[in-house]
């Protein structure tokens, strides 16, 4: 048996008819990719020998579990564990966004679209609207946080309204998509021998993130888990099998 130490590129894509992959997307670097194979069995013990020996085993289920830790926090990778349908928000101008009422000096609020806020104008609700003065009545903490701190509102009429421009951004709302199912292709190499190895999983259904670390003292990672489900269209082909396959160089 050859020594081995595998590395490789993992691609995820849609599954086409016949168990073939559709368009693939490289997930970027990953720190681990593990498969866990398991069968559940019902055992029978005979009752005639006086020793209660196991006489039969019935396989009740077969499962293939996947654990995959990704290192790239892309929209594509995050949506897998968030069960999200990404929403693209174009750069635009917001006009007269109402701010919460009852603001006092020191109140902090955040704008609806805090993506590089520009040309911010805040007005009060008096008959002849008064434009608030930045640095006197309020301050914008950061264009990229969208947080406004009120400084002096004692002579102003609420509610205030804000108008501003913002950059484009992508929103990933949680659990707005069905559990994602992907074809997984690993194009790998045995770094000991230099030989190629390839893995195909036809129907990987991912679980939601068990944990998503949002504050990282070191490099962040995305831990994904899932199940390689049975594919009835490939099961009868001895070259493919029902779950997936590993392809290795032929041995002499």
C-alpha positions as a printed NumPy array, in Angstrom:
array([[  0.   ,   0.   ,   0.   ],
       [  1.327,   3.438,  -0.94 ],
       [  1.876,   6.226,   1.527],
       [ -0.42 ,   9.161,   0.933],
       [ -1.091,  12.737,   1.951],
       [ -3.812,  14.398,  -0.069],
       [ -4.418,  17.995,  -1.061],
       [ -6.622,  19.408,  -3.792],
       [ -9.214,  21.798,  -5.127],
       [-12.864,  21.326,  -4.183],
       [-15.521,  22.421,  -6.65 ],
       [-19.262,  22.526,  -5.987],
       [-21.908,  22.608,  -8.673],
       [-25.389,  21.642,  -9.688],
       [-26.206,  18.037, -10.477],
       [-27.409,  17.267, -13.986],
       [-29.385,  14.272, -15.178],
       [-27.514,  10.997, -15.014],
       [-25.384,  12.08 , -12.072],
       [-23.226,  14.454, -14.082],
       [-21.978,  17.798, -12.715],
       [-23.206,  21.101, -14.08 ],
       [-21.387,  24.408, -13.753],
       [-18.817,  24.261, -10.957],
       [-17.583,  26.885,  -8.497],
       [-14.228,  26.596,  -6.723],
       [-14.749,  27.079,  -2.982],
       [-11.195,  28.334,  -2.45 ],
       [ -8.754,  26.971,   0.078],
       [ -9.951,  24.483,   2.683],
       [ -8.272,  23.125,   5.804],
       [ -9.978,  19.722,   5.815],
       [-12.374,  17.472,   3.932],
       [-13.463,  14.257,   5.622],
       [-15.915,  11.484,   4.781],
       [-17.496,   9.305,   7.451],
       [-19.011,   5.997,   6.35 ],
       [-21.499,   4.191,   8.544],
       [-23.957,   1.321,   8.46 ],
       [-26.668,   0.554,  10.996],
       [-27.438,  -3.112,  11.51 ],
       [-29.959,  -5.327,  13.236],
       [-28.272,  -8.369,  14.755],
       [-29.953, -11.68 ,  15.565],
       [-28.811, -14.063,  18.279],
       [-29.575, -17.767,  17.975],
       [-31.458, -19.488,  20.774],
       [-30.518, -23.138,  20.249],
       [-26.908, -23.535,  21.348],
       [-27.189, -22.281,  24.87 ],
       [-24.531, -19.608,  24.164],
       [-26.706, -16.984,  22.449],
       [-24.306, -16.527,  19.542],
       [-24.796, -13.958,  16.788],
       [-26.247, -15.859,  13.862],
       [-27.268, -13.147,  11.386],
       [-26.927,  -9.465,  10.614],
       [-29.35 ,  -7.321,   8.639],
       [-28.012,  -4.047,   7.239],
       [-30.719,  -1.453,   7.829],
       [-29.087,   1.714,   6.504],
       [-25.921,   3.068,   4.897],
       [-24.824,   6.686,   5.266],
       [-21.961,   8.825,   4.007],
       [-21.356,  12.003,   6.013],
       [-19.18 ,  14.917,   4.912],
       [-17.246,  17.407,   7.037],
       [-15.679,  20.278,   5.135],
       [-13.894,  23.308,   6.582],
       [-13.569,  26.223,   4.146],
       [-11.18 ,  29.137,   4.494],
       [-12.786,  31.613,   2.077],
       [-15.711,  33.67 ,   3.415],
       [-17.316,  34.276,   0.011],
       [-20.993,  34.824,  -0.735],
       [-21.07 ,  31.402,  -2.394],
       [-19.597,  29.64 ,   0.641],
       [-21.605,  31.496,   3.285],
       [-24.942,  30.884,   1.598],
       [-24.38 ,  27.11 ,   1.86 ],
       [-24.438,  27.144,   5.67 ],
       [-26.976,  29.947,   6.02 ],
       [-29.544,  28.362,   3.667],
       [-29.659,  31.789,   2.061],
       [-30.847,  33.198,  -1.245],
       [-28.453,  36.126,  -1.852],
       [-30.088,  39.462,  -2.607],
       [-28.141,  42.029,  -4.605],
       [-28.738,  45.625,  -3.497],
       [-27.633,  48.183,  -6.07 ],
       [-25.941,  51.468,  -5.269],
       [-28.688,  54.056,  -4.863],
       [-29.907,  57.238,  -3.205],
       [-32.178,  56.979,  -0.166],
       [-34.587,  59.894,   0.303],
       [-36.312,  60.82 ,   3.591],
       [-35.606,  57.66 ,   5.579],
       [-37.415,  58.171,   8.892],
       [-35.272,  57.832,  11.995],
       [-36.615,  56.508,  15.327],
       [-38.517,  58.985,  17.481],
       [-37.613,  60.042,  20.999],
       [-33.921,  60.634,  20.285],
       [-31.889,  62.534,  22.856],
       [-28.303,  63.68 ,  23.085],
       [-26.132,  60.577,  23.023],
       [-28.675,  58.413,  21.163],
       [-27.084,  56.121,  18.596],
       [-28.951,  54.735,  15.582],
       [-28.006,  52.947,  12.381],
       [-29.22 ,  53.723,   8.875],
       [-31.074,  51.086,   6.849],
       [-28.343,  50.754,   4.194],
       [-24.992,  51.476,   5.87 ],
       [-22.749,  50.654,   2.903],
       [-20.274,  53.54 ,   2.567],
       [-22.769,  56.298,   3.393],
       [-22.192,  59.467,   1.374],
       [-23.767,  62.943,   1.109],
       [-25.778,  62.473,   4.296],
       [-28.43 ,  65.132,   4.98 ],
       [-30.673,  64.996,   8.06 ],
       [-33.73 ,  67.241,   8.453],
       [-36.23 ,  67.697,  11.243],
       [-40.039,  67.536,  10.929],
       [-40.923,  71.192,  11.43 ],
       [-43.113,  73.058,   8.908],
       [-39.986,  74.578,   7.396],
       [-37.572,  71.632,   7.834],
       [-34.334,  72.502,   9.578],
       [-31.2  ,  70.817,   8.257],
       [-29.138,  69.376,  11.087],
       [-25.494,  70.423,  11.219],
       [-22.857,  67.676,  11.268],
       [-20.552,  68.064,  14.25 ],
       [-23.083,  70.177,  16.148],
       [-26.412,  68.36 ,  16.033],
       [-25.13 ,  64.888,  15.099],
       [-22.091,  63.011,  13.902],
       [-21.71 ,  60.111,  11.482],
       [-19.456,  57.669,  13.301],
       [-18.249,  55.997,  10.077],
       [-19.538,  55.77 ,   6.501],
       [-19.108,  51.992,   6.72 ],
       [-20.993,  51.541,   9.99 ],
       [-23.848,  53.903,   9.172],
       [-24.147,  54.757,  12.861],
       [-25.321,  58.261,  13.733],
       [-24.838,  59.729,  17.209],
       [-27.123,  62.587,  18.154],
       [-25.341,  65.49 ,  19.865],
       [-27.987,  68.2  ,  20.46 ],
       [-31.667,  67.79 ,  19.534],
       [-33.21 ,  70.057,  22.166],
       [-34.52 ,  72.69 ,  19.709],
       [-35.448,  70.346,  16.866],
       [-38.72 ,  68.664,  15.892],
       [-38.813,  64.902,  15.59 ],
       [-38.956,  62.514,  13.799],
       [-35.859,  63.239,  11.748],
       [-35.425,  62.071,   8.168],
       [-32.161,  61.115,   6.472],
       [-31.216,  61.251,   2.798],
       [-27.955,  59.741,   1.566],
       [-26.19 ,  57.662,  -1.07 ],
       [-24.838,  54.152,  -0.497],
       [-22.721,  51.6  ,  -2.349],
       [-23.919,  48.253,  -3.689],
       [-23.889,  45.27 ,  -1.333],
       [-25.139,  41.695,  -1.025],
       [-27.627,  40.647,   1.639],
       [-27.641,  37.034,   2.874],
       [-30.913,  36.532,   4.797],
       [-30.909,  33.366,   6.916],
       [-33.046,  30.343,   5.987],
       [-34.64 ,  31.769,   2.858],
       [-33.638,  28.791,   0.686],
       [-34.148,  25.051,   0.809],
       [-31.217,  22.963,   2.138],
       [-28.603,  23.339,  -0.605],
       [-27.769,  20.244,  -2.635],
       [-24.53 ,  20.194,  -4.645],
       [-22.343,  17.948,  -6.75 ],
       [-18.891,  17.845,  -5.107],
       [-15.731,  17.299,  -7.137],
       [-12.303,  17.084,  -5.512],
       [ -9.378,  17.335,  -7.937],
       [ -6.58 ,  16.14 ,  -5.692],
       [ -2.976,  15.066,  -5.564],
       [ -1.08 ,  12.613,  -3.409],
       [  1.733,  14.904,  -2.293],
       [  3.905,  11.904,  -1.385],
       [  3.906,  10.332,  -4.851],
       [  2.68 ,  13.171,  -7.056],
       [ -0.14 ,  10.991,  -8.391],
       [ -3.588,  12.373,  -9.   ],
       [ -6.706,  11.422,  -7.069],
       [-10.269,  12.519,  -7.743],
       [-13.43 ,  12.348,  -5.637],
       [-17.001,  12.66 ,  -6.907],
       [-20.038,  12.964,  -4.634],
       [-23.233,  13.224,  -6.637],
       [-25.76 ,  14.651,  -4.175],
       [-24.322,  16.423,  -1.144],
       [-26.971,  18.108,   0.987],
       [-25.479,  20.569,   3.469],
       [-26.582,  21.231,   7.031],
       [-26.781,  24.781,   8.411],
       [-23.711,  26.075,  10.2  ],
       [-23.445,  24.532,  13.645],
       [-21.217,  27.463,  14.627],
       [-20.236,  30.578,  12.702],
       [-17.475,  32.528,  14.437],
       [-17.968,  36.234,  13.707],
       [-15.115,  37.525,  15.865],
       [-11.836,  35.844,  14.952],
       [ -8.559,  36.319,  16.839],
       [ -6.911,  34.317,  14.032],
       [ -7.915,  33.355,  10.494],
       [-11.623,  32.569,  10.261],
       [-13.011,  29.317,   8.871],
       [-16.411,  28.02 ,   7.765],
       [-17.18 ,  24.529,   9.134],
       [-19.702,  22.75 ,   6.924],
       [-21.24 ,  19.336,   7.369],
       [-23.567,  17.411,   5.14 ],
       [-24.738,  14.075,   3.794],
       [-23.907,  12.395,   0.51 ],
       [-27.346,  11.147,  -0.465],
       [-28.138,   8.126,  -2.61 ],
       [-28.5  ,   8.8  ,  -6.343],
       [-30.875,   6.348,  -8.015],
       [-29.725,   7.408, -11.501],
       [-26.145,   6.272, -10.928],
       [-26.688,   3.333,  -8.566],
       [-26.9  ,   0.63 , -11.251],
       [-23.721,   1.737, -13.014],
       [-20.795,  -0.28 , -11.554],
       [-18.391,   2.516, -12.531],
       [-20.314,   5.189, -10.586],
       [-22.15 ,   3.641,  -7.628],
       [-25.011,   5.265,  -5.773],
       [-23.191,   7.772,  -3.529],
       [-19.916,   8.724,  -5.171],
       [-16.537,   7.413,  -6.229],
       [-12.782,   7.873,  -5.786],
       [-10.572,   7.668,  -8.867],
       [ -6.941,   6.559,  -8.477],
       [ -4.133,   5.758, -10.942],
       [ -4.135,   2.148, -12.086],
       [ -1.721,  -0.064, -10.181],
       [  0.681,  -2.218, -12.139]])
